Each structure stands twice: as structure tokens, then as C-alpha cells.
């Protein structure tokens, strides 16, 4: 079950009257916490945990690749070995006009969706949409890509009401310079319903995973049409919210960017971590008590009294 729980309570030790094994136990406790929503997850176990077992998880195997879903066959580490499966893959590969890496990207998003997206890209190119760009795009370049991908996917999937709003969010995050600045501007200009106020967090999660993949697939189709394009730099920056990599790495380890970006001076992640740890442990007035407690918990620090 895909949850977004901050805390998981494992009260019982059986499922259907049978003791659960270590794999099931690990799967249950893994539901606690979610990056971008809950920085730290907690698990409370009311019984002794099952004995640790070494595990190896493998995808479902098919006796015959010909019977396997095509999206799955494309995701194999190597190109298919059976002639029938190879023929299926070759057919869709030729239809999409992608190399093997591009085909695997398309399969991760859905080959049917990729086929429709290719048609939208070709139509946009015919209409001289601004899809041929490299490096850092202009506003109209972002608009062109968003308009194409929103022909296939709903903007709400990325936390926006319309394609225009999604373009605005992406550019706003790029120009904000800080997460605090972006969220403050969002708060000041938000005019939607209270129920949809927190959709901005869906947008931020989409910037990490979702939008980068769709942008990259649009780029692949643009290039397959013989047009120059390289979105890689922009996609890389978007996946870390257009912020320094050190801040994004710390955020994934439990220290919110809203805290770390106030103290970042261009140093390494290790140096910034040490400075934040010292500020938290010694009760610096530059941090609130809540922030100090958060850092101490995230970094699992021993507190120091002066």
C-alpha cells in the first residue's frame, strides 16, 4: 500500500493469524516518511521484530518474453534475447524513432503515452513551436515544452490547474533563488480554493520526478525529428529545484532547505552539515528551538549543554 504516513505503528505481529516474515515487516516499516512531504519517518513496534534475513528482490519473471508486457521487456538490462520479443521491441522502436536509452525512458512513462506525445511534438514542430533550444531556456521555450506535454498529461498531475500555470510555476521556482522566496510568492499570489492550496507541494515533487522525465522525452522526440535540442542542463537543475546540489542532498537527508539555505555560503555539503550541527548542539540564537530540535533529530546528534 502506497502511503504518505509520517508515523507507522506496527501493533500486531500476525497477518491472517500467521506471523509475518522479515520481508513483510521491512515493507510495512518502509511506509513511514516520504521525501518532500515528511522529512523524517518514525516506526513504533509493539512486538519483537522478526529475525533479520538477507533478501534479494527480483522483478517478476516470464517464461517467455513474448508473453511479457512490452513496457517490461524494454526495461530489461539488455535488449531482448528471443526473436519474437525482439521483433515487438524493434517495431515500437522504429515507430518512436528512439535509441535504446530513449526507448527505455519512453517505456518508463508508458509506450502508448509516448506514441501520442511523439505526434504532439511533430505537430508542434510543424507549427514552429519553440522546442529547439539548448542550455537555459527562455520563458517561451518552457511554455512550448509544457504545452506539448500537457496535451498528453493533465497539468493537475504536476500540481497546476493549467499548462499556463505550470509554466509560471516552473519559471517562478527558477527565478526565486530560494525555496522561501518561491513559497512566499506562491502564498502572496494564490487565489484558488483552500482545498487546493497545498498543490504546490505536488508541483515540487513533480520537479523531482515526473517533469524531468517528460521534458527529456520531449527532447528525445525533437532530436529524432532532426532538430537541435539539449534540455539536460535545465532538467538537471529542475530536479533539484534550481538550488545548489548541497542543499537538495541535505533536504533528502532530513534537513529542510528552508533551514539550510539561510546558512549556505557555497561550501561543501559536509562543511555545511558540520556548521548546522554546531549551531543546533550549542543552542545558537540563529535557529529557533524547533529548528534546533529538528536538526538534532535529523542528524542524530548528541546534545551539548554549556
C-alpha positions in Angstrom: 0.0 0.0 0.0 1.5 3.4 -1.0 1.0 5.6 1.9 2.3 9.1 2.9 2.4 8.4 6.6 4.8 10.2 8.9 4.4 7.6 11.6 3.7 3.9 11.4 2.5 1.8 14.4 3.1 -1.9 14.0 0.7 -3.1 16.7 0.2 -6.8 15.8 2.7 -9.5 14.8 0.5 -11.5 12.6 -1.3 -11.2 9.3 -4.3 -13.6 8.8 -3.3 -15.3 12.0 0.2 -16.1 10.7 3.4 -14.4 11.9 4.7 -12.0 9.2 8.3 -12.6 8.0 11.1 -10.1 7.9 10.4 -9.1 4.3 6.8 -8.1 5.1 7.9 -6.4 8.3 10.5 -4.4 6.3 7.9 -3.4 3.7 5.5 -2.2 6.4 8.1 -0.1 8.3 9.2 1.3 5.0 5.9 3.2 4.7 7.0 5.7 7.3 8.1 9.1 5.9 8.1 10.5 2.4 10.7 12.8 0.8 9.2 16.2 0.1 6.3 15.6 2.5 7.7 14.1 5.7 11.4 14.6 6.1 11.7 12.0 8.9 9.5 8.9 9.4 9.1 7.1 12.7 8.1 3.5 13.3 6.8 2.1 16.7 6.9 -1.7 17.0 4.8 -3.2 19.8 6.2 -6.7 19.5 9.7 -8.2 18.9 10.7 -7.7 15.2 11.2 -10.8 13.1 14.7 -12.2 12.8 16.8 -10.3 10.2 17.1 -12.1 6.9 19.2 -11.2 3.9 16.9 -10.5 0.9 17.2 -10.2 -2.8 14.2 -8.7 -4.6 13.8 -9.5 -8.3 11.2 -8.5 -10.9 8.5 -11.0 -11.9 10.0 -13.4 -14.4 8.2 -14.5 -17.5 8.9 -17.9 -19.1 8.5 -16.4 -22.5 9.4 -12.8 -23.2 6.8 -12.8 -26.0 4.1 -13.0 -23.3 5.6 -10.2 -21.1 4.2 -6.7 -21.3 6.2 -4.7 -23.8 6.9 -1.9 -21.3 8.5 -4.6 -19.1 10.6 -6.1 -21.9 12.0 -2.7 -22.9 13.1 -2.1 -19.2 15.3 -5.3 -19.2 19.0 -4.5 -18.7 19.8 -6.0 -22.1 18.0 -6.0 -25.4 15.5 -8.9 -25.6 17.1 -12.3 -26.5 14.0 -14.0 -28.0 13.3 -13.3 -31.6 9.5 -12.7 -31.1 10.2 -10.2 -28.3 12.9 -8.6 -30.3 10.5 -8.2 -33.2 8.0 -6.5 -30.9 10.6 -4.1 -29.5 12.0 -3.4 -32.9 8.6 -2.5 -34.2 7.9 0.1 -31.4 11.4 1.4 -31.5 11.1 2.1 -35.2 7.7 3.7 -34.7 9.1 6.0 -32.0 12.4 6.6 -33.8 14.4 6.4 -30.5 17.7 4.9 -29.5 17.7 2.2 -26.8 18.1 4.7 -23.9 15.2 6.8 -25.3 13.1 3.8 -25.7 13.6 2.8 -22.1 12.7 6.3 -21.0 9.5 6.1 -23.1 8.7 2.7 -21.5 9.1 4.1 -18.0 6.4 6.7 -18.9 4.2 4.3 -20.9 4.8 3.4 -24.5 1.2 4.3 -25.5 1.6 7.8 -24.0 5.0 8.2 -25.7 3.5 7.4 -29.0 0.8 10.1 -28.6 3.5 12.6 -27.3 5.6 12.0 -30.4 2.6 13.0 -32.5 2.1 16.2 -30.4 5.8 17.1 -30.7 5.8 16.6 -34.5 2.6 18.8 -34.8 4.2 21.5 -32.6 7.4 21.5 -34.7 5.3 21.9 -37.8 3.7 24.9 -36.2 7.1 26.3 -35.4 6.8 25.9 -31.6 9.9 26.9 -29.7 11.2 23.4 -29.0 14.7 23.8 -30.4 16.8 25.1 -27.5 19.8 24.2 -25.5 21.1 25.2 -22.1 18.9 27.7 -20.3 15.6 28.2 -21.9 13.6 31.4 -22.4 10.1 31.6 -21.0 8.5 30.9 -24.4 10.8 27.8 -24.6 9.4 26.4 -21.3 5.9 27.3 -22.5 6.4 25.3 -25.7 7.5 22.1 -23.9 4.8 22.4 -21.3 2.1 22.9 -23.9 3.2 19.7 -25.7 3.4 17.5 -22.6 0.1 18.8 -21.3 -1.5 17.6 -24.5 -0.8 14.1 -23.1 -0.8 14.6 -19.3 -3.1 16.7 -17.2 -1.4 19.8 -15.6 -3.0 18.6 -12.3 -0.7 15.7 -12.3 2.1 18.2 -11.8 0.3 20.3 -9.3 -1.1 23.0 -11.6 -4.5 23.9 -12.8 -3.5 24.7 -16.4 -0.5 24.5 -18.7 0.0 28.2 -18.3 0.1 27.9 -14.5 2.6 25.1 -14.7 4.9 27.2 -16.9 4.5 30.0 -14.4 5.4 27.8 -11.5 8.5 26.3 -13.2 9.8 29.7 -14.2 8.9 31.2 -10.7 10.9 28.4 -9.0 13.8 29.0 -11.3 13.9 32.8 -10.7 13.1 32.7 -7.0 16.7 32.0 -5.8 15.4 30.3 -2.6 12.7 28.0 -1.5 11.5 30.5 1.0 11.2 33.2 -1.7 9.3 30.8 -4.0 6.8 29.7 -1.3 6.3 33.3 -0.1 5.4 34.5 -3.6 3.1 31.5 -4.1 1.3 32.3 -0.8 1.0 36.0 -1.7 -0.5 35.4 -5.1 -2.6 32.3 -4.5 -6.2 32.8 -5.4 -7.6 29.3 -5.5 -9.6 27.3 -3.1 -8.4 26.3 0.4 -8.5 22.6 -0.6 -6.0 23.1 -3.4 -3.6 25.4 -1.5 -1.1 22.7 -0.9 -0.9 21.6 -4.5 2.4 23.5 -4.6 3.9 20.5 -2.8 2.7 18.2 -5.6 4.4 20.6 -8.0 7.7 20.4 -6.1 7.5 16.6 -6.0 6.9 16.6 -9.8 10.0 18.7 -10.3 12.0 15.9 -8.6 10.4 13.1 -10.6 7.9 13.4 -13.3 8.6 16.7 -15.1 12.3 15.9 -15.7 11.4 12.6 -17.4 8.7 14.2 -19.6 10.9 17.1 -20.6 13.6 14.6 -21.5 11.2 12.6 -23.6 10.0 15.7 -25.5 13.7 16.5 -26.1 14.3 12.9 -27.5 11.4 13.3 -29.9 12.6 16.8 -31.0 16.1 15.4 -31.7 14.7 12.3 -33.5 13.0 14.8 -35.9 16.4 16.1 -36.8 16.1 19.3 -34.8 18.8 20.5 -32.4 17.9 20.3 -28.7 19.6 19.8 -25.4 17.4 20.2 -22.3 19.8 18.3 -20.0 21.2 21.2 -18.0 17.7 22.6 -17.4 16.3 19.2 -16.4 19.1 18.6 -14.0 18.6 22.0 -12.3 14.8 21.5 -12.2 15.2 18.1 -10.4 16.9 19.9 -7.5 14.5 22.8 -7.5 17.1 25.1 -9.2 19.0 25.2 -6.0 22.6 24.1 -5.1 23.1 20.4 -5.0 24.4 20.5 -1.5 21.0 21.9 -0.2 19.0 19.3 -2.1 21.2 16.5 -0.7 20.7 17.8 2.8 16.9 18.0 2.3 16.8 14.4 1.3 18.7 13.5 4.5 16.1 15.3 6.7 17.2 19.0 6.9 14.7 21.2 5.1 16.0 23.6 2.5 14.2 26.4 4.3 16.7 26.0 7.1 19.9 25.1 5.3 19.6 27.8 2.6 19.8 30.5 5.2 23.3 29.4 6.2 24.7 28.2 2.9 27.8 30.1 1.8 28.9 28.0 -1.1 30.7 25.4 1.0 30.6 21.7 0.6 27.8 19.6 2.0 30.0 18.2 4.7 31.1 21.7 5.9 27.5 23.0 5.9 26.3 19.9 7.8 29.1 20.4 10.4 28.1 24.1 10.8 24.4 23.4 11.2 25.2 20.6 13.7 27.3 23.0 15.8 24.6 25.7 15.7 22.0 23.2 16.8 24.0 21.5 19.5 25.2 24.7 21.2 21.8 26.4 21.1 22.5 29.2 18.6 20.0 32.0 18.6 20.2 31.9 14.8 17.9 28.9 15.0 14.6 28.6 16.7 14.2 25.8 19.3 12.0 23.9 16.8 14.8 24.1 14.1 17.5 23.1 16.6 15.4 20.1 17.7 14.8 19.2 14.0 18.5 19.3 13.1 19.5 17.3 16.2 16.9 14.6 15.3 17.7 14.5 11.6 21.4 14.2 12.2 21.0 12.0 15.3 23.2 14.3 17.3 24.1 14.2 21.0 23.1 17.5 22.7 25.7 19.6 24.5 25.0 21.7 27.5 27.1 24.8 28.1 
